[in-house]
Amino acid sequence: MTIDGALVCITGHGFWSDAGVDSHFIALRRIAATARLHHPRFKVLVDLRTSAVQTRAIGERIERETRSIWTPADRIAMVLRPGLAKLQMNRIVDGQNHQTFDRIDLARQWLDREQD
C-alpha cells in the first residue's frame, strides 16, 4: 500500500486470511485518517489482478471496512481479471464511486477524469 497525496494505491494477492485483512485495514484506516486531514477526497487504485475469490466471511469484512473508510466523494478504481473475483468485488463494493476494470491504464484514466 502506498499513498501519494490524495492517491492511494493498494495491491492484493491470492486468498486473504482474517489476520491479513485485520492488518491491512488497520494500516489503511491509519493512513486514510492522516491523509484526509489534507485531502478531503481520495482517488484509490486497487490492483487485485493476482487476487483470488475470497470466502463469504472475508468478502463481508471487506465490504464493511471499505464502507467505513471511503466516503461517497472518493473514487475507487479496482483492477481485476475477468472472472469470479471480479464478480465478487462488483457485488461487494457497488456504488457510484466504485468502478472495476480489466486494465490498469483504464482505471487510471477514470480516476483522473473530473468528477461530476
C-alpha positions as CSV (number, residue, x, y, z in Angstrom):
1,M,0.0,0.0,0.0
2,T,1.3,3.4,-0.9
3,I,-0.1,6.9,-0.7
4,D,0.9,9.9,-2.8
5,G,-1.1,13.0,-1.8
6,A,-4.7,12.1,-2.5
7,L,-3.9,8.9,-4.5
8,V,-3.9,5.6,-2.5
9,C,-2.5,2.5,-4.3
10,I,-3.4,-0.9,-2.9
11,T,-2.3,-4.3,-4.2
12,G,-3.9,-7.6,-3.1
13,H,-2.7,-11.2,-3.9
14,G,-4.2,-14.6,-3.5
15,F,-6.5,-15.7,-0.7
16,W,-6.8,-13.4,2.3
17,S,-6.7,-14.6,5.9
18,D,-8.5,-13.0,8.8
19,A,-5.2,-11.8,10.2
20,G,-4.2,-10.4,6.8
21,V,-7.5,-8.5,6.5
22,D,-7.1,-7.1,10.0
23,S,-3.6,-5.8,9.5
24,H,-4.4,-4.4,6.0
25,F,-7.4,-2.4,7.3
26,I,-5.7,-1.2,10.5
27,A,-2.9,0.3,8.4
28,L,-5.4,1.6,5.8
29,R,-7.5,3.3,8.4
30,R,-4.5,5.0,9.9
31,I,-3.1,6.2,6.6
32,A,-6.5,7.4,5.4
33,A,-7.3,9.3,8.6
34,T,-4.0,11.1,8.5
35,A,-4.1,11.9,4.8
36,R,-7.8,13.0,5.0
37,L,-6.6,16.0,7.1
38,H,-5.1,17.4,3.9
39,H,-7.2,15.8,1.2
40,P,-10.9,15.6,1.7
41,R,-11.3,13.4,-1.4
42,F,-9.3,10.4,-2.3
43,K,-8.5,8.5,-5.5
44,V,-7.9,4.9,-4.8
45,L,-6.3,2.4,-7.2
46,V,-6.8,-1.2,-6.1
47,D,-4.8,-3.8,-8.1
48,L,-6.4,-7.2,-7.5
49,R,-5.3,-8.9,-10.7
50,T,-3.5,-11.6,-8.7
51,S,-6.2,-11.9,-6.1
52,A,-8.5,-14.9,-5.7
53,V,-12.1,-15.2,-5.0
54,Q,-12.5,-14.7,-1.2
55,T,-14.6,-16.5,1.3
56,R,-18.0,-15.0,2.1
57,A,-16.8,-14.0,5.5
58,I,-13.8,-12.2,4.1
59,G,-15.9,-10.5,1.5
60,E,-18.3,-9.3,4.1
61,R,-15.4,-7.9,6.2
62,I,-14.0,-6.1,3.1
63,E,-17.4,-4.6,2.4
64,R,-17.8,-3.3,6.0
65,E,-14.3,-2.0,6.2
66,T,-14.3,-0.2,2.8
67,R,-17.6,1.5,3.6
68,S,-16.2,2.7,6.9
69,I,-13.1,4.2,5.3
70,W,-14.1,5.7,2.0
71,T,-16.7,8.4,1.5
72,P,-19.1,8.9,-1.4
73,A,-16.7,11.7,-2.6
74,D,-13.8,9.3,-3.0
75,R,-13.2,7.5,-6.3
76,I,-12.2,3.8,-6.1
77,A,-10.9,2.0,-9.2
78,M,-10.4,-1.7,-8.9
79,V,-8.4,-3.7,-11.4
80,L,-9.2,-7.4,-11.7
81,R,-9.0,-10.2,-14.2
82,P,-12.4,-11.2,-15.7
83,G,-14.0,-14.0,-13.7
84,L,-15.5,-14.8,-10.3
85,A,-13.2,-12.5,-8.3
86,K,-14.3,-9.5,-10.4
87,L,-18.0,-10.5,-10.0
88,Q,-17.5,-10.8,-6.2
89,M,-15.8,-7.4,-5.9
90,N,-18.5,-5.8,-8.0
91,R,-21.1,-7.1,-5.6
92,I,-19.2,-6.1,-2.5
93,V,-18.4,-2.5,-3.5
94,D,-21.2,-1.5,-5.8
95,G,-21.7,2.2,-5.8
96,Q,-21.3,5.3,-8.0
97,N,-17.8,6.0,-6.7
98,H,-16.5,2.5,-7.4
99,Q,-15.6,1.1,-10.8
100,T,-13.9,-2.2,-11.9
101,F,-11.6,-2.5,-14.8
102,D,-9.6,-5.2,-16.6
103,R,-6.7,-2.9,-17.4
104,I,-4.8,-0.6,-15.0
105,D,-4.4,2.2,-17.6
106,L,-8.2,2.4,-18.0
107,A,-8.5,2.6,-14.2
108,R,-6.0,5.4,-14.0
109,Q,-7.9,7.3,-16.8
110,W,-11.2,7.0,-14.9
111,L,-9.5,8.2,-11.6
112,D,-8.0,11.2,-13.4
113,R,-11.4,12.2,-15.0
114,E,-13.1,15.1,-13.4
115,Q,-16.0,14.2,-11.1
116,D,-19.5,15.4,-11.8
